[in-house]
């Protein structure tokens, strides 16, 4: 069990305890699903206690291979991280390009 910076006893409704939330459907509802849920992770949000959050969005090609991942602080503004995967026919491994602003 992880200790929290917030007391659950004094304010159980306060969600500022940190969390990792994963979305598998384009409706982006926590704990929800939809007809487009193929099992691929589409978005992940990492909440930091007492701070904001990082939002990572994932995109897949028509064969369900990871195409790219982009990360933004608080889900808006400039990308804090981007990684693109280029699949080359006949190659033994994908070419991966990572950029950090």
Secondary structure, DSSP 8 states (H G I E B T S, - for coil): ----SS-TTT-TT--TT-EEEEE-STT--TT---TT--S---EEEEE-TTS-EEEEEEEE-TTS-EEEEEEEETT-SSEEEEEEEE--TT-SS-EEEEE--
